[in-house]
Amino acid sequence: MENSDSLPKKDALFSIVKQLNIDIGTLIYVGDQPADWLAAQETGTNFLGVSYGWGISKEDKGFPVVDSPKGIAQYFLKGNCK
C-alpha cells in the first residue's frame, strides 16, 4: 500500500473485506505507521501497532503495541482478537 500505484490504505482495507466477504470489524490491521492507525480508525478496523517498524513506539497510546513478530503471535494467542 505504499507506492503511488496502489490504493489509499483506507480504500485497500475496504477492498480486502469486500473480497473476503467479511465484516470490517473482524479485520486486524498490523501496522508500523501513524497513517496505518488512522486508516484503521477511519474504517472501523481493529489495529495492532508494531514498534519495530518506522513510526510507532512502545509509548504510543490509543492502541495496543508489540515490539516483535513474536509479540504479534502472543497478542493473538492471548485471545486479543474478535
Steps between C-alpha positions, in 0.01 A plus 500: 500500500799730499559572130310753291339232282317341792177590672499733799516298823135565586382386157727195512342393829151533355612305192639217714182452701293509183720236334493278809131569566565573869396772741761776526476480878653152490810614312816586694743735330858454619695814420807704583386848395264758648331503157423129547329578832306783335379273218388242757311768694334638186375157399411345836779244469676363808864606521822360645805723486853368468783703647773328300399685185539867418234713662349342812667472840425306816389829657215554251157489660154432363581162353694189601867489400738203480872513441574184301347248261481264799297771675245490216459125547470538878238772454283266295566195717380694805163537327527871428306471178130473428 
